[in-house]
Amino acid sequence: MDTRAYLKGTRLSPQKAALVADQIRGKKVGEAMDFLGFNKQKGSAIIKKLLESAIANAENNNNSDIDKLSVKTIIVNQGMRLKRMKPRARGRADRIIKPTCHIEIILTEGEK
């Protein structure tokens, strides 16, 4: 049985989140948690919290065994971009774009 967890609109670039997501795709949950715990990127802390939520969903909703869970897919999509203005010299302004992303984790019980 597959279990999902979503995180929408997090203040992290999709490129930076995808770097961390590629490292845990297809791994067992224990290996993924170890990797995310020791990695010092901002995306790893966010994805670790989402993975813990997916594990809790699998345990409570589907009565799954935690030791048999593995990361089936992890999808990182671009969210909306926050547009801000920064004042510059001579009355001009520069646009600052702050990206967001949507992350989805799907866990499956059994072998890879």
Secondary structure, DSSP 8 states (H G I E B T S, - for coil): --EEEEEEEESS-HHHHHHHHHHHTT-BHHHHHHHHHH--SHHHHHHHHHHHHHHHHHHHHS---GGGEEEEEEEEEE---EEEEEE-GGG-EEEEEE--EEEEEEEEES--
